[in-house]
């Protein structure tokens, strides 16, 4: 289920997590070559992603 990004925080390991409108979080790591997300490492990059959507795996699991 697609959910809007409303903010970001770092987990206990320093990895970035997108805060979703549904209340869930999703890691958004920049870990080349597996994940190319260079925008996550700067405040400006993260700010540009506010309001965009991600597929919330937890919502998908909770859906009937």
C-alpha positions in Angstrom: 0.0 0.0 0.0 1.4 3.4 -1.0 1.9 5.8 1.9 3.2 9.4 2.0 6.5 10.3 3.6 5.9 12.7 6.4 9.4 12.8 8.0 12.6 11.0 8.7 14.6 9.8 11.7 17.7 7.7 12.3 17.6 4.3 13.9 19.9 3.2 16.7 22.6 2.3 14.0 22.4 5.7 12.3 20.4 4.4 9.3 17.7 6.7 7.9 14.0 5.6 8.3 11.2 7.3 6.4 8.2 8.1 8.7 5.0 7.2 6.8 1.6 8.7 7.2 0.2 5.4 8.3 2.5 5.4 11.4 4.9 2.8 10.1 8.5 3.4 9.2 10.6 2.1 6.3 14.4 2.1 6.0 15.7 4.2 3.1 19.4 3.3 3.0 22.0 4.5 0.5 24.0 1.3 0.2 25.5 1.0 -3.3 25.3 -1.2 -5.3 22.1 -2.6 -3.7 20.3 0.6 -2.9 21.0 3.8 -4.8 19.5 6.6 -2.7 22.1 9.4 -2.5 19.4 11.9 -1.6 19.0 10.3 1.9 22.4 11.5 3.1 21.6 15.2 2.9 19.0 17.3 4.7 18.0 18.9 1.4 17.6 15.5 -0.3 15.4 14.2 2.4 13.3 17.4 2.4 12.7 17.0 -1.3 11.2 13.6 -0.7 8.6 14.7 1.8 5.1 14.0 0.4 6.3 11.3 -2.0 5.0 7.8 -1.5 6.6 4.5 -0.6 5.1 1.0 -0.6 4.5 0.2 3.1 5.2 -3.5 3.5 3.6 -3.5 7.0 0.3 -2.1 5.7 0.4 -4.8 2.9 0.9 -7.5 5.5 -2.0 -6.1 7.6 -4.4 -5.9 4.6 -7.0 -8.7 4.3 
